[in-house]
Amino acid sequence: MIRIARIYKPPGKRDGWRVLVDRLWPRGLRKDAARVDEWMKEIAPSNALRNWFGHKPERWVEFERRYCGELSEKSELIRALRASEKEHGTVTLLFGAKDEERNQAVVLRDVLRAKA
């Protein structure tokens, strides 16, 4: 099972393996408090795409398209996440964005579910 959660929320009992999928460490969060099992910053959107998107809702559809294009070139990382899901049962993709419906973890979760 692939889940997503905002990293600023307390860890849940059902989170399983917790993977931060942000390129930058979330502001104001101590590493010991985050309970992150893995930080996979290489799977995050490129700096150029992240800066272009700027979490502007009107850019969401294009962001999804572009990020899916970037993910298509990161097959080893996708395989690693699927292996973690098989090993741990549940993988929770962690993100720092305030918008819980439009962020890279949503796109990544959908890609992982679609090609499972």
Protein Blocks (a to p, Z undefined) as FASTA:
>chain_A
ZZdddfkbccdfklmpaddfbfbdcehiafklnopabdcfklpccfklmmmnnopaklmm
mmmmmmmmmmmmmmmmmmmmmmmmmmnopacdddfbfblmbcfklmmmmmmmmmZZ
